[in-house]
Amino acid sequence: MKFKIAGPSAKKYFEKLLPNQKFGSYWIRDKKNFIINIYALMNQLSSFEKSYKKLKLNYPKNIKPELMSTAPSVLSFLQYLISEKKAKKILEIGTFLGVSAMFFAKEVGKKGSVVTIEKGEQFSKISKSNFILNKIKNIKLINDDAINALKKIKLNKFDFIFVDGSKINYLQIFKILEKKVSNKCTICFDDALYHGDIFNRKTITHHGEGVKKLQNYLKKDKKWNKILVPISNGILLLNKKSKN
Ligand SMILES: C[S@@+](CC[C@H](N)C(=O)[O-])C[C@H]1O[C@@H](n2cnc3c(N)ncnc32)[C@H](O)[C@@H]1O
């Protein structure tokens, strides 16, 4: 009997990586709007834009929230992960206007808490005002450089750590975290693709260089589970391998 495949086939696994490759988009007629349609469907299912729009935000005139805030689709994915893990204590590096911190704070609820570290004084003040504006009380903001602050914080109490500050320090930050976090902690590095710069033989930006240094270090590591999720600008998720 001849076996007939109902859809397209792929010759290599990389051809199945993203939905807009031939394998995942074979039957769609409106190819131009495929990504927009995926986004709309994700949003209809998770309502992340509605949650985002509910937040009241103070921000400086010359800086729009979209500039540096993590995309709502990513925050929604992380909220799902946090709820799946039943995480209660979250640490964030890089607060900006406080959007991601507020998403996390809402997810962990009153019994949980978020500590967020922001180097810039202006962003520290604005994000604090945003926490008040949105009546969110379970966020503690530390106005300091991440490396300084990390040396003073008890790191083994956190269930989830979101690293989104300066990408230049990513490796230095990971080297601090890897020694001190608990076995149950999940670490997430944002901007893990850094707008494609990491694929340049010689990176164009210092941030791209920082992200690449972390990834080169992690390629040799055997102690952590690692998964790079190609959503938005890429997120890299890690947890410690169990020893059994
Ligand atoms: C991409 S933004 C964070 C966005 C935020 N997590 C969100 O999604 O709403 C990065 C922030 O990290 C801060 N930052 C940069 N270097 C830092 C450092 N060494 N220590 C602490 N914060 C830093 C910047 O001032 C900026 O506000």
The ligand as an ORCA input file, in Angstrom:
! r2SCAN-3c Opt
* xyz 0 1
  C      15.627     46.543     28.343
  S      15.430     47.612     29.689
  C      14.476     46.651     30.827
  C      13.047     46.477     30.396
  C      12.183     45.876     31.450
  N      12.690     44.616     31.943
  C      10.802     45.639     30.881
  O      10.614     44.664     30.150
  O       9.903     46.445     31.135
  C      17.005     47.560     30.441
  C      17.146     48.384     31.715
  O      18.332     47.953     32.388
  C      18.940     49.066     32.997
  N      20.372     48.748     33.195
  C      21.364     48.815     32.272
  N      22.529     48.432     32.824
  C      22.274     48.106     34.103
  C      23.069     47.651     35.188
  N      24.400     47.441     35.028
  N      22.493     47.410     36.371
  C      21.141     47.615     36.543
  N      20.344     48.064     35.551
  C      20.879     48.303     34.354
  C      18.699     50.195     32.007
  O      18.790     51.457     32.638
  C      17.291     49.878     31.484
  O      16.325     50.567     32.225
*
